[in-house]
Amino acid sequence: MSLTTILITGVVLTVIFHFIGVYSGAKKFVWIALVLIWAGAISIARSEVKQKGYDYLTSIKGEFSQTDELIDDAMPEVSIYEMITIKNSYMHEKHKKND
């Protein structure tokens, strides 16, 4: 799943929850909840990966030049968002190689 798909889904759900809040008369509560949900999601995406993630990056480094560039740009502290981008690039390159 790409980041664009995740963001589009999040925006659509935000709009749906907004209209539910307007209909139920709890606009302020719904917006506070949405702000907290988005803040939590952004915080999780920006947090650093665990050691297992760095081990995975070491194991795939050297296979594809495009993926290696992403790994080099992301180092020394790799966020979860960067890890998803690197993994998607690696899978895309691996799929192209197998075809």
ABEGO torsion letter per residue (X at the ends): XBAAAAAAAAAAAAAAAAAAAAAAGAAAAAAAAAAAAAAAAAAAAABBBBAAAAAAAAAABGABAAAAAAAAAAOABBBAAAAAAAAAAAAAAAAAAAX
